[in-house]
């Protein structure tokens, strides 16, 4: 597996108030990382640092290139917590929203290749039927899938999402996470996802990251299950619930030693 993201000794502060301290981790190609932690713990700031939207101290490399020298932004798709498109009221079609995700598109005409990319992204997210619909006439769930198509239109190798399911109802949330799971498993897209929806995301991710001003935990779901640091932060019941390894029909890495298994 090749390296996608490497973070070393990352520090960040607002007005000398520490937000993140000594954060280091490696994300490999094909990883699907669920980033969890309390509000104010620095999760969104971490993603902004990775994307170069804010600057901190430490080292960040994307696809083996130092962040300061990285130019291949088409390799990265980003769905922010609050999208300017979702908040604006100007009349724009869903297809035009997706087209905005092409970095080289400057409104001087659309090529056949670009239209093909838009079509493929909307097919992937099951939004092709909304292509000509005004974006703000769509439901919140439909809008979020269109915004995901915009993040995917450049065919990124790394997809970064910040709380994408916050405003979705239960059925839309399940559909959205199933879609992300397919992108990861079938298309090999590496995913970094901030979420509080641990009940749903735990079904799909391969790794957990727990951030609370420092990196409390980073590793596989099995390692998450064993981690005393996670147990200290979440409590044993939550630890053995959100990883989706503990149920009557599933496999538990702790075997008979786990007191949380086989619950109804």
N, C-alpha and C positions, 0 to 999 in steps of 0.2 A: 504493500500500500504506500502511496506517495503522500507527502506532507502537503496540506492545504493551508493551515494556519498555525503559526508558532508564536507564542507570547512568552516573554521572559522578563521577570522582575518588573512588572507593570505597576506604576503608581499614578494616582490622580487625586487632585484636591481642588475644591471650590473655595476660593478665598481662604486658603490655608487650612480648611477643614477637610481631613482625609475622607475620600470616597472609596478608593480602592488602594490596597496596599499589598505589594509583593505578590502579584498574581502571575503564575506561570502555568502553561499547559500547551499541549499539542493536539491538533485536530487532523485526522488522517482522511484521505479520500474515501468516501462512502459512509463516513460517520453520520449519525443522526443524533445530535446532542440536544437534550432538553435542559434549558437553563432555568433553575428555580431558585427561590430565596425570598426573603421578606421585602416589602416595599421599602424603598430607600437604601437597599443593600448594594446598589451599584450595577445592577444587571444591564439597564439601558445604556448607562455610561460606558460600560465595557464594550458593547457593540458599536457605539459611536467612536470609541477609540480605535477599534479594529477597522472601521470604515474611514478613518482619518477625519472625521467630522469635528473632533476635539483632539487636543494634543496632551499627552501625559509624559511621564518618564518611564523608560524601559525600552524593550525591543519588541517590535511586531513585524512578522514576515508573512506575506501572502504568496502561496505557490513558490516558495523559496526565494522571494525577492523582498528586500526591506521595504517597509511601508512607504518611506519617503521616495523610493524609486519605482514604486509599482504604477504601471500605466494600463494594465489590461483589465479595466473595470467591467468590461463586458462579461468577464468570467464570474461576476458577482451580481446576484439579484437581491434586492432589499425591499422589504415590506415594513414600513415604519409603523409605530404605534398609532400615530395620528397623521394620516396622509393629507396633504394639501388638496389633492383632487377630491377626496371624500368630503372636505369641508367647504369647498368652493361651490358656487351656485350657477356657474356659467354653463350654457347648453353645449354639451360635448357627448358624442356617442361612446358606447362601450369600446368599439373598435379603435376610436381615436385615443382613448385612454391607454389601451394596450400599446398602440403605436408610439406613445410618449416614452415607453421603456427602451426604445432603440436609441442609444447614445448618439449615433451618427445622423439621426434624423433631425433636420432643421426646418422642416415645413416647406421645402422647395420641391415637392413632388415625392411620390412614394414609388419605389421600385417594385418589380415583380418579386424579387428576393425578400424584400421587407414585408410585403403582403403575405408571402408564404410563411414567414416567421410568425406574423400576427395570427394567421389561421391556425398554425400548429399549436401556439400557446393557448389559444381559445379552445381548441379541441381538447388539449390536455386538461383544462380546467372546467370543461363542460359548460362553456359560456358562449360558444359560437352562435347560438340562437339569439343572443342579445346584442349581436354586433352593431345593428343600426339603432338600438334603443338608447334614449338619453340616459346617461349614467345615473342621474338622480331619480329617475323613475324606477330603478331597480330596487329590490329589497336589500337590506343590509348584508345578508348572506350572499346574494348575487353580486353586490358591489365588491365584497371582499374577495370573491373568486376572480372577478375582473382585475382587481388590483394584483392578485397573485399572478394572473396571466401577464400583466405588465412587467412584473418582476422576473418572469420566465422567458420573455420574448427574445432576449439576447442569448438564450440557451446557456445560462450560467452553469458553472460547475459547483458553485457555492451559493446557497440560498440562506439569507439571514432574515429572520422574522421576529418582530417585537410585539408580543401579545396580540396575535392575529385573530383570536377567537373571542375576545372580550365581549363584543356586542352581539354575538351569534346566539340563536336559540339552540336547543339541544340537538335537533335533527341536522341543522346547518353545521353545527360544530363537529358532529360525527362525520359528516360528509367531507368537511374541510380537512380534518386530520387523516381520514382515509386517503384523500387525494395526496397529501404530503407524504404519507407512507408509501404510496405507489411511486411517487417521484424519486424517493430514496431507493426503494428496492428494485424497481423495474428500469429506472433510468440512471441510477448511480449518482444522483444529485446529493452532494454533502449538505447537511442542513444544521443550522444553529437556530434554535427556537426558544425565545423567552416565553414562559407561560405560567399562569397560576392554575391552569386546568390540568392538574396532575392526574386526575382520574382518567382522562381520555388519552393524553399524550403518552402515558406510560405503556400503552399497548404497542406503540410503534417505534419508539426511540431505541437506539442501541446503547447510548451513554447518558448519564446524568451529570450536570454541573450544578453545584450548590454554591451560590455567591452571597456573602454577607460582609461586604467591605474587604473581605479576603476570600481566597478560594478554600472553602470549607471541604469540598469534595469534588473530584472529577474522576470518572471511571465508568465501567460497565454496570449494567443493572445488577449483576451478581455481586460485584464489589460493593455497590450501593447497599445491598442487602446485609453485607457483613460489617459495614463501616460503623465504628463506635461514635465517630464525629456526627454522622447523620442521625444516629439514634439520640444523641445528646440534643441536637437541634430540633428534630421533628417528633421524637418519641417513638418507641418501638412499633406501636400499632400503625402509625402513618408510614413509617419506614417500610413496613412489610405489606403495605396496601398499594401504594402508588407505583411500585415497581412492576406490578402485574405478574410476578412470579409465584404468588401465593394464592392458590385456589384449589378446589377439590380435584380438578382435572389436570392441573398444570404441574410443572416441575419446580421444586423448591431446591435451591442450591445448598440449603442447610439440612435437608432431609428430615429425619425424625426429630432432630434436635430443635427444630423451629416450632415454637409454641403458637405461632400465628397461623400456621397452615391448617387446612381442612375446616376452616370456619364456614358457616352458612352465609 
